[in-house]
Amino acid sequence: MKMEFTVRSKNGVPIRLTIERWIHITEEHSEMAGYYFEVLETLENPETIYEGKLGEYIAIRKVQKEKHIVVIYKELDKNDGFVITAFLTKKKKQFEKRRKKLWQQ
């Protein structure tokens, strides 16, 4: 059985987060293990969205005083998208300096 959750991005595109992708994320970033639903929340209600280098989007949302969840995702078309990766950072300002801001809350 294939399990996944789907939420809508700010562009209204359904973004998939499969269990297989989640396992990959938590293997690479073990600190993310307890943040599954926060990742979905970041996709649906980000504080800021930046442009990636290869057409992907970078959604960011604060989860603790100095920690932000970063979710990188791709919108394939208006009906499909998927999560590439997610991680925690204390360095939100690095995105402000290096990336074009597409949307802010």
C-alpha positions, 0 to 999 in steps of 0.5 A: 500500500502506497501512503501519502499526504497531499496539500495545496501550495500557495499556487493551488497545486496539489503537492505530494509527500509520500512515505518513501520520500519522508523516509528518505528525508528523515534518513538524511536529516534525522532531526526532522523525524518528529516534524511530518505534519509541520512539513505539510503545514509549511507547504500549505501556510508558509511564511515565505516562498523563495525561487529555487535554482532549477524551477523548484520552490522553497517554502519556509516557516518558523517552528521554534524561536530560532528554527525554521522548517525549509521545504523544497518542492516542485510543481510539475503542472497545475495538478501535480507536485511533490516534495523534494526534501525538507530540513531545519535551519537557523539561517533563514537570512541566507535565503533572503540574500541568495534567492528571489522572494516570490511570496511572503505572508 
